[in-house]
Amino acid sequence: MRLRTDDDIYRARLVYLGPPGYTLPVQLPYAQYGLFLILVPIYMGIHYLITFEFDPIPAWEIALAMVTTSVIWRYVDPDRPARQVIRTALTDWRGSGRAALTREERLPRLVARRVIIRERL
């Protein structure tokens, strides 16, 4: 039996449903699996840099990757892909970090100055 939906957007998400006849309990897009597989080694590397120990069972890294993937996918929709969500998060993070490290900046005043333009003869 082939599972087909009448929703074109849902069908375009490229969801892996499992082997024929045995669907998975959770339906995730391929991109979500890919992001998870990218985040686990990154978190393992960060863990290694902090502790200098290799853990053969990366339980905390898998948990962090699952949480990060679900947080990112909370903001993903057909109009805003995951790549754009990640780029926006990184841009906001870098922008706020730079402003916090520099001296306090004054906000621009919302008062217009009077400008007089004279025609020279």
C-alpha positions as CSV (number, residue, x, y, z in Angstrom):
1,M,0.0,0.0,0.0
2,R,1.4,3.4,-1.0
3,L,0.7,6.3,1.3
4,R,-0.1,9.4,-0.6
5,T,-1.4,12.7,0.6
6,D,-3.3,15.3,-1.3
7,D,-1.3,18.1,0.3
8,D,1.4,19.2,-2.3
9,I,3.5,21.1,0.3
10,Y,3.6,18.0,2.6
11,R,4.5,15.8,-0.4
12,A,7.3,18.2,-1.4
13,R,9.0,18.0,2.0
14,L,10.6,14.7,0.9
15,V,9.6,12.7,4.0
16,Y,11.0,9.3,4.6
17,L,8.1,7.1,5.8
18,G,10.1,3.9,6.2
19,P,10.2,0.6,4.4
20,P,7.1,-0.4,2.4
21,G,4.4,-1.7,4.7
22,Y,6.2,-0.5,7.9
23,T,6.0,3.3,8.4
24,L,8.1,5.0,11.0
25,P,6.4,6.5,14.1
26,V,7.9,9.9,13.4
27,Q,7.9,11.5,10.0
28,L,10.9,13.8,9.5
29,P,12.2,15.5,6.4
30,Y,15.5,14.3,5.0
31,A,17.1,17.7,5.8
32,Q,16.3,17.2,9.4
33,Y,18.1,13.9,9.5
34,G,21.1,15.6,7.7
35,L,21.2,18.4,10.1
36,F,21.2,16.0,13.0
37,L,24.0,14.0,11.5
38,I,26.1,17.2,11.0
39,L,25.5,18.4,14.6
40,V,26.5,15.2,16.4
41,P,30.2,15.3,15.3
42,I,30.3,19.0,15.9
43,Y,29.1,18.5,19.5
44,M,31.5,15.6,19.9
45,G,34.4,17.8,18.8
46,I,33.4,20.6,21.2
47,H,33.2,18.0,24.0
48,Y,36.6,16.7,23.1
49,L,38.1,20.3,23.0
50,I,36.7,21.0,26.5
51,T,37.5,17.7,28.3
52,F,40.3,16.1,26.0
53,E,38.5,12.7,26.5
54,F,36.8,10.7,23.8
55,D,33.5,9.3,24.9
56,P,32.6,6.1,22.9
57,I,28.8,6.6,23.6
58,P,28.0,10.3,22.8
59,A,24.7,10.5,24.7
60,W,24.9,14.2,25.6
61,E,25.9,15.1,22.1
62,I,23.0,13.2,20.6
63,A,20.6,14.8,23.0
64,L,22.0,18.3,22.2
65,A,21.8,17.6,18.5
66,M,18.1,16.5,18.9
67,V,17.2,19.6,20.8
68,T,19.1,21.9,18.4
69,T,17.5,20.3,15.4
70,S,14.0,20.6,16.9
71,V,14.6,24.3,17.8
72,I,15.8,25.1,14.3
73,W,12.9,23.3,12.7
74,R,10.4,25.2,14.8
75,Y,11.2,28.2,12.6
76,V,11.4,26.4,9.3
77,D,8.5,26.6,6.9
78,P,8.0,26.5,3.1
79,D,8.9,30.2,2.8
80,R,11.9,30.1,5.1
81,P,14.3,27.1,4.6
82,A,16.6,25.8,7.4
83,R,19.7,27.3,5.8
84,Q,18.2,30.8,6.1
85,V,17.1,30.2,9.7
86,I,20.6,29.1,10.7
87,R,22.2,32.0,8.8
88,T,19.9,34.5,10.6
89,A,20.6,33.0,14.0
90,L,24.4,33.2,13.4
91,T,24.1,36.8,12.1
92,D,22.1,37.9,15.1
93,W,24.5,36.1,17.5
94,R,27.6,37.7,16.0
95,G,25.9,41.2,15.8
96,S,24.8,41.2,19.4
97,G,28.2,39.9,20.6
98,R,30.1,42.7,19.0
99,A,27.9,45.4,20.3
100,A,28.2,44.0,23.9
101,L,32.0,44.0,23.8
102,T,32.4,47.5,22.6
103,R,31.8,50.7,24.6
104,E,28.2,51.7,25.1
105,E,26.8,53.4,22.0
106,R,24.3,56.2,22.0
107,L,21.1,55.7,20.2
108,P,20.4,58.1,17.3
109,R,18.2,61.1,18.1
110,L,14.9,61.3,16.3
111,V,15.0,65.1,16.1
112,A,15.4,66.6,12.6
113,R,17.8,69.5,12.3
114,R,16.8,72.6,10.4
115,V,18.8,72.9,7.2
116,I,18.9,76.2,5.3
117,I,19.9,76.0,1.6
118,R,21.0,79.3,0.1
119,E,21.5,79.8,-3.5
120,R,24.9,81.5,-4.2
121,L,25.1,84.2,-6.8
